[in-house]
Amino acid sequence: MILTIQYLIVLLINKTTSVIMKVSTACIVLAYAGNAVEHAQAFSFTQQVKTFSALNVRATSTKSSTSLEMSTGLYYSTSTGNTETVSGYIAEAAGLTAEDIGDATDDEINGHDSLIVGAPTWHTGADEQRSGTSWDDWLYDTLPNLDVSGKKVAVFGVGDQASYSDNYCDAAGELYDLFTAAGAKVYGMTSTDGYDHEESKAVVDGNFVGLMCDEDNQYELSEGRCKAWIDQLKSEGFF
């Protein structure tokens, strides 16, 4: 009887020890797992912080780079739509958006580092206000109140060589005269070769003061001329 009781006590002690060891082992495993999860979460958080920091640096760098880019405004006005068509070719070639000068604000003009400006010729033979568009008032009422001294300007004109051979693109010459008188520096002079006209106030020192297009008689050349002109302006450091 005594031996039986002793045997049962020993058996109970062994089982209790086994249970305690299993529980201890489970606790150790759980503690290790919890520690691993904690380290993993910490690592994940650290990586997220690093990623966010890198993205933030890149975004800041991009913003700074963009802020240093030159700003160019493209302005026109039109009577029949031809000048708008040409301004569209220029906008596509230069990656710009064309806007009617009548809708432009003084702050917009002042905010640009360079301007591309274009007009048709409507009042042939006139000494001033030759375009018959919003330019006529803008050049004489608004431009004198703006500071364009040293600003880069490129001029384009649209005219009809056949019907108005003696006044081809005269309004472009008016743009040139008034912007240079205000202190702007004009880029993009082009050759008169390939045109068929008699006289033009847009010719200075044997060259056109900018790009001239004829949507009535040479419309098939306009888009190519615009692309070539934009390439020329890029080579001259206009943009």
C-alpha positions in Angstrom: 0.0 0.0 0.0 2.8 2.4 0.9 4.7 1.5 -2.3 1.6 2.2 -4.4 1.1 5.6 -2.8 4.8 6.4 -3.4 4.5 5.3 -7.0 1.5 7.6 -7.5 3.3 10.5 -5.9 6.3 10.0 -8.2 4.0 9.7 -11.3 2.2 12.9 -10.3 5.4 14.8 -9.8 6.7 13.7 -13.2 3.5 14.8 -15.0 3.5 18.1 -13.2 7.1 18.7 -14.2 6.3 17.8 -17.8 3.4 20.2 -17.8 5.4 23.0 -16.3 8.2 22.4 -18.9 5.6 22.5 -21.8 4.1 25.7 -20.4 7.5 27.3 -20.0 8.5 26.3 -23.5 5.2 27.8 -24.9 5.8 31.0 -23.0 9.3 31.2 -24.4 8.0 30.6 -27.9 5.3 33.2 -27.5 7.8 35.7 -26.1 10.1 35.1 -29.0 7.3 35.5 -31.5 6.1 38.7 -29.8 9.6 40.0 -29.9 10.0 39.1 -33.6 6.7 40.8 -34.4 7.7 43.9 -32.5 11.1 44.0 -34.3 9.3 43.5 -37.7 6.9 46.3 -36.9 9.7 48.5 -35.9 11.6 47.6 -39.1 8.5 48.2 -41.2 7.9 51.6 -39.6 11.6 52.6 -40.1 11.3 51.6 -43.7 8.1 53.6 -44.1 9.8 56.7 -42.6 12.8 56.2 -44.9 10.5 55.8 -47.9 8.4 58.9 -47.0 11.6 60.9 -46.5 12.9 59.8 -49.9 9.6 60.7 -51.5 9.6 64.1 -49.8 13.1 64.8 -50.9 12.3 63.9 -54.4 9.1 66.0 -54.4 11.0 69.0 -52.9 13.7 68.6 -55.5 11.2 68.4 -58.3 9.4 71.5 -57.0 12.7 73.4 -56.8 13.7 72.3 -60.3 10.3 73.4 -61.7 10.5 76.8 -60.0 13.8 77.4 -61.7 12.3 76.8 -65.2 11.7 79.8 -67.5 8.1 80.9 -68.0 7.0 81.7 -71.5 3.6 83.2 -72.5 2.1 82.8 -76.0 -0.3 85.6 -76.9 -2.2 86.4 -80.1 -5.4 88.0 -81.4 -7.3 87.3 -84.6 -9.8 88.7 -87.0 -10.5 85.7 -89.3 -9.0 82.8 -87.3 -5.8 82.5 -89.3 -3.6 83.9 -86.5 -5.3 81.6 -84.0 -4.4 78.6 -86.3 -0.8 79.6 -86.5 -0.6 80.2 -82.8 -1.9 76.7 -82.4 1.0 75.3 -84.4 3.4 77.3 -82.3 1.8 76.2 -79.1 2.1 72.5 -80.1 5.7 72.9 -81.2 6.7 74.7 -78.0 4.5 72.9 -75.5 2.6 76.1 -74.6 -1.0 77.3 -74.4 -2.0 80.2 -76.6 -4.2 83.0 -75.1 -5.9 86.0 -76.7 -4.1 89.1 -75.6 -7.4 90.7 -74.8 -7.8 88.1 -72.0 -4.4 88.5 -70.5 -3.8 90.3 -67.2 -0.9 92.6 -66.4 0.3 90.2 -63.7 0.4 87.4 -66.2 2.5 89.4 -68.7 4.9 90.6 -65.9 5.2 87.1 -64.6 6.7 85.6 -67.8 10.4 85.6 -68.5 9.7 85.6 -72.2 6.8 86.3 -74.6 5.7 85.1 -78.0 3.3 87.6 -79.5 1.5 87.4 -82.9 -1.0 89.5 -84.9 -2.7 89.7 -88.3 -2.7 92.8 -90.4 -6.1 94.3 -91.1 -5.6 98.0 -91.4 -3.3 98.0 -94.3 -1.2 101.1 -94.8 -1.9 102.4 -91.2 0.9 103.9 -89.2 -0.5 102.4 -86.0 -3.2 100.0 -84.7 -2.7 97.9 -87.8 -4.1 94.6 -86.6 -7.8 95.4 -86.2 -7.8 93.2 -83.0 -7.3 93.6 -79.3 -3.7 94.4 -79.9 -4.6 97.8 -81.1 -5.7 99.1 -77.7 -3.3 96.9 -75.7 -0.2 98.1 -77.4 -1.0 101.8 -76.7 -3.0 101.6 -73.5 -1.5 98.7 -71.6 2.0 98.1 -72.8 3.3 101.6 -71.7 2.3 100.8 -68.1 4.2 97.5 -68.0 7.9 96.9 -67.3 9.1 94.7 -70.2 12.7 96.0 -70.1 15.1 93.2 -70.8 12.2 90.7 -71.4 12.7 88.2 -74.2 10.1 88.7 -77.0 9.5 86.7 -80.2 7.1 88.1 -82.8 5.0 86.3 -85.4 2.7 87.7 -88.0 0.0 86.4 -90.4 -0.8 88.1 -93.7 -1.8 87.7 -97.3 1.0 88.2 -99.8 -1.2 88.0 -102.9 -3.9 90.5 -101.9 -1.8 92.9 -99.8 1.6 92.5 -101.2 2.6 96.1 -100.3 1.7 95.7 -96.6 2.5 92.1 -95.8 2.4 91.4 -92.1 2.8 95.1 -91.2 1.2 94.6 -87.8 4.1 92.3 -86.8 6.4 95.2 -87.5 4.2 97.3 -85.1 4.7 94.7 -82.4 8.4 94.8 -82.9 8.6 98.5 -82.8 6.6 99.0 -79.6 8.1 96.1 -77.7 11.7 97.2 -78.5 10.8 100.8 -77.7 9.7 99.5 -74.3 13.1 97.8 -73.7 12.3 94.2 -74.7 14.9 92.1 -76.6 13.6 90.5 -79.7 14.6 87.0 -80.8 13.8 84.8 -83.8 14.5 87.0 -86.8 14.0 85.1 -90.1 14.9 85.3 -93.7 12.6 86.8 -96.3 13.5 84.0 -98.7 10.5 81.9 -99.9 8.0 84.7 -99.7 6.4 86.7 -102.5 5.6 90.2 -101.4 6.6 93.7 -102.4 6.8 95.7 -99.1 6.5 94.9 -95.4 6.9 97.0 -92.3 7.9 93.7 -90.6 11.3 93.8 -92.3 14.3 95.2 -90.4 17.8 95.1 -91.8 16.8 92.7 -94.6 15.1 90.1 -92.3 11.7 89.6 -91.0 11.4 90.7 -87.3 10.1 87.1 -86.5 8.1 84.4 -88.1 5.7 85.3 -90.9 3.0 83.0 -92.2 0.5 83.2 -95.0 -2.6 81.0 -94.4 -4.2 82.2 -97.6 -1.5 81.4 -100.1 1.1 79.2 -98.3 -1.0 77.5 -95.6 0.8 74.2 -96.3 4.1 75.7 -95.1 2.8 77.2 -91.9 3.2 74.2 -89.5 6.7 73.4 -90.7 7.7 77.0 -90.5 6.4 77.1 -86.9 8.4 74.0 -85.9 11.6 75.3 -87.5 11.1 78.7 -85.8 10.7 77.2 -82.3 13.9 75.2 -82.9 15.6 78.4 -83.8 14.4 80.1 -80.7 15.6 77.2 -78.6 19.1 77.5 -80.2 19.1 81.2 -79.5 18.5 80.6 -75.8 15.0 82.1 -75.9 13.4 79.4 -73.7 
